[in-house]
Amino acid sequence: MPLYNSQSLKIYNSLSGEKESFKPIHEGNVGMYVCGPTVYSNVHLGNVRTFMSFDVIFRYFLHLDYKVRYVRNITDVGHIVDDVDEGEDKIAKKARLEQLEPMEVVQRYTVDFHDILKSFNFLPPSIEPTATGHIIEQIEIIKKIIDTGIGYEANGSVYFDVVKYNETNNYGVLSGRNIEDMLANTRDLDGQSDKRNPQDFALWKKAEPEHIMRWPSPWSDGFPGWHLECTAMSTKYLGNHFDIHGGGMDLKFPHHECEIAQNEACTGQSPVNYWMHANMLTLNGKKMAKSTGNNILPGEILSGENNILSKAFSASVTRFFMLQAHYRSILDFSDDAIVAAEKGYKRLMEAVDALPGISASATSSIDIVSWKQLCYDAMNDDFNTPILIAQLFEAVRFINLLKEGKETISADDLKKFTAAINAFVFDVLGLSDDKVADSNNDKLEGVVNMLIGMRNQARADKNFALSDQIRDQLIALGIQLKDGKEGTSFSI
């Protein structure tokens, strides 16, 4: 029997503002779409926190034996500076500043995004579509919206008529905003825009002559609106109606609000059952911003090359720190906080490492079944990782008492206890044991030093073919040798 049959999961739905029992559209299957990064710069720590929240959600669904299709897009076009319909595309602007092709910018920062997420032990999504790969689908959606009378063309651009849509629907259903208030608080456009209403948003923008990224369409050579891409990709891979749509809290309005409007204009139905939003990350009690210097990149945490933290911290410690807060809570990142998290992480890993040395007894003095269900209760309550971590530290207390002989555990319970701890620590929370990683690094260093010794001997024997072969094969594996006065060193 699949595990989800015995667990009652509740999810906070941003659409209703309440926790709701999770019931998938198709039994045993979950369709989840999460808005991915706009790849015009290095992924920042707030992004990592958001994607980590949905990585844990993805992991927990898998743990419950659901078959999950997790779609997370790459925005590589159509994202205007300041997230409005006027101005310069963020990727095109970066390309102009760095004198690169836009796709060079996209490639550079997509690789950075993947490298950072891999270092933090993220599971890859089931599908990772790009906006540029779905221009045709976006054009077809625009045609449908125009056919309903809600989309209109003006001077080669196409806009979504929010006021007309609101006559039969509710623009503001997700964010709680009122269209009349929005219109009243927006300045008059004085005829300087092609829009009928200030709140209308672009479905297609005609490209100016200097705009690099452009595609042919029935209306003009141009590019799609930012909101449209997610509608196209989510519905293509998950259908017109799917289970979960997630993203950062900052996307609730206008991005997700516009997605709902586009879907309903096309299909006549709400696209998503559960809208989920992760909250923001602050640094030393203030908003992170490059302009003020109150900013740190994920890679700078791992390397220690920053002016904010006292030392480098591992990806596992950083991940553990972030999961100590609920995904809907604001989390403040500071040196004191991550130092404390590192101590807690080490206590947890020491206890996990001690489990194989625990001796079984005839009977158990600890109720393992009740403890295990409390762990599930935490995750079933809107993926409450801080409560789960509290239960794991209760397990740490059990382990220490077992080591001291003050509690007993049967062989069957010890097996269940070990399996549950490993499942929650490594499979659900996605933590890694740094001791194992350090051990592997030590082994790698030993092997490379052995090969360096063999290469040195080959050079001494004037067997330069073998010497070069060792060097070249190490380079192919990503290991660079450097010969100097003090001998040969290596870097990865």
Secondary structure, DSSP 8 states (H G I E B T S, - for coil): --GGGG---EEEETTTTEEEE---SSTTEEEEEE---B-SS---HHHHHHHHHHHHHHHHHHHTT-EEEEEE-BB-S--BGGGSSSS-BHHHHHHHHHT--HHHHHHHHHHHHHHHHHHTT----SB--BSGGGHHHHHHHHHHHHHTTSEEEETTEEEE-HHHHHTTS-TTTTT---HHHHHHTS---TT-SS-SSTT-EEEEEE--TT----B--SS-SEEE-HHHHHHHHHHHHH-SSEEEEEEEGGGIIIIIHHHHHHHHHHHSS-SEEEEEEE--EEETTEE-BGGGTB---HHHHHH--SSSSSS---HHHHHHHHHTS-TTS-EEE-HHHHHHHHHHHHHHHHHHHHGGG---BSS-SS-HHHHHHHHHHHHHBTS-HHHHHHHHHHHHHHHHHHHTTSS--BHHHHHHHHHHHHIIIIIIS----HHHHHHHHHHHHHHHHHHHHHHHHHHHTT-HHHHHHHHHHHHHTT-EEEEETTEEEEE-
